């Protein structure tokens, strides 16, 4: 629910409009597979997922390669 209430930017609104237009055109032209594709785009907009305009932002912390790695200790069972 938090993703739906996140701030809406220009690109997110544009993707929503494009998804709705694709769904409308699919129903007007009797193309159900295109409607499913448009629905997929609308769901991505509502959930704020996807990899366009920083929608896919993995939280990766970069390590310094010069840092020493922790030593792994194995125990016999």
N, C-alpha and C positions, 0 to 999 in steps of 0.2 A: 504494500500500500504506500510505503514511503517513496518508491520510485515513481508512482503515478503523480504524487504531489510535488515532485522535484520541479525546480524552475524550468519553464518552457522557453527555449530559445527559438530563433528564426528557423534553423534547420529542422528542429523537431516539429514545428508547426507545418513547415513545407512538406515534410515526409508524411504527416498525417493527412494533409490535403491530397497529396498524390495517391496515398493508399485508398482514400475514400473515392477518388475519381476512378481509380482502377477497378474498384469493386462495383461502382455504378455502371461503368462501361461493360463490365463482364455480364452483369444482369441484363443490361439493355441489348446486348448482342448474343445472349444465351451461350456464354462461354464459362461453365462452372469452374474449370481449372484455373482460369485467370482470376476468378473471384476468390479462390482459395489463396492464390498468391497475394492478392490485394489485402485479404484478411491477415495474412502473415505479416505484411508490412505494418498494418494498423496495430497488431498486437506488439510488434517490436517498438513502435512509438509509445504505446501506453505503458509498457514495461521499462522503457528507456534502455533497451539493449541494442546490440548491433555494433558494427565497427565503422560507423561513419561519423564524422565531426566529433571525435573524442567520445563517442558513446561506449566504445570498448576500451576501458581504461584499467588494465591489470595493475594491481598494486605491487610492483616488483621493486624490491630494494636491491640496489647494486652493491656488490662486495668489491672491496679493493683487492686485486689479485696478489698484492704484496703482503696482505695479512696472512698470518699463519693459520692454517686450518686446525681445528680442534682434533686432538688425538682420540681415536676411537678405541675403547677398551672392550674386549670381548671376554665373556665369562663362559667357562665350561659348565655344562649342565649334567 
